[in-house]
Amino acid sequence: MKLIIAYIQPDRLNSVKKALYERQIFKMSVTNALGCGQQKGYHETYRGADIEVNLLKKIRLEIAVNEDFVQPTIDGIIAGAKTGYIGDGKIFVQDLIDCIRIRTGETGSEAIG
């Protein structure tokens, strides 16, 4: 079991979801996030004052998958999020020690579904 965490541009969420659905991956958690990487933010003038905006809006996806779905999930995120420009995002893959479905008490790969 793996936990896949991806940070993507907010405007790419629908295309990422579509690419994942095409690969039979339907379960995910989506949250708003702030961050910066190679983009380093930008400068903006507000009421005559120069303001550095270095935390940019991002979307954080968390997807727990069994081993068979790791590569299709990564491929789906890349297919939906890639524009070829700085700021497309990052994908992190972590080992998932256990998963428990609260309703039934199932554990492990059966709980992920």
N, C-alpha and C positions, 0 to 999 in steps of 0.2 A: 504494500500500500504506500502511496505517495501523496503528499500535500503539495499542490502546485499553486504558487502565489505569483501573480502577474500584476504589474503596474502598466497601465495603458493610458492613452489620451482619451478624454471623456467623449469626444466625437466619434471614436472608433468602437464604442461599446456595442452598438447594434450590429455592426459587421462581424465583431468577434463572436457575439452570441449566435448569429446566423451560421458562421463557420463551425462552431462547436455543435450546434444542433444537427448540421449535416453529417457530423461524425458520431452521432448518437450520444452526445454528452449534454445532459440536460440539467444536472444538479450543480449549482454554484452559489457562492455568496459574493455579493457586490457591495462595496463601500466606497465612499468618497475619501480621497486622501490628498495631502499636500506634500510636495517634495520637489527636489531638483537634482539633477545629475550634471551631465555634460552641458546642458542648456544654460545653467548658471543664472537663470532669471533674466530680468530686463529692467530698464530704467523708465520711469514715467514721471511726468510733471503734473502735480496736483496743486491747484491754487498757488502757482508760482514756486512751489517747493519741489526739488528733485527727490523722488522716492525710488528706492531700489526694491523691486519685487523679486525675491529669490525663492519663494515657495509657490510653485505652480500647481494648478488643479490637475489631479490624476484620478484614475479609477483603480481600485485594488480588487482583483478577483482572487478568490480562494476556492480551489476545486480539489476535493479528495477523490482519488481514483485508485482502482486496482491496477496491477502491473500491466495488464493488457491495454489499458487506456492511456498510459503515460504519454507515449509518442503521439497518438492522435490528438490528445489535448494540447500538447505543445505546438503541433503543426497547425491546429485550428486557431490558436491564439496568434501565431505568427501570420497566418493567412489573413486574418481579420484586422490586425493592428498595424501591419507593416506599411509604411508610406515611403520609406527610404530616406527620411530626414531625421536629424537629431531630435530625440524626445519621443521616439516610437515606444519606448518602454523597456522593461526587463522582466524576465521570467526566472523564478527560483523554484527548485525542486528539492523537497525535503522528505526524508523517510518519515513515515507515519507509524508510530509504535502501535497504536490501537484505536479503534473506533467502536462506539457503543450506540446502538439505536435505542433511545429512551423508551419508546412505545412498546417494543417487543423484548428488549433485553438482548438482542442479537449482538454479537461482537465480531471484530475483524472484518474481513472482506465481504462477508454476508451483510453486515450493517451498512457498508457503503452503497451496495446495490449495483 
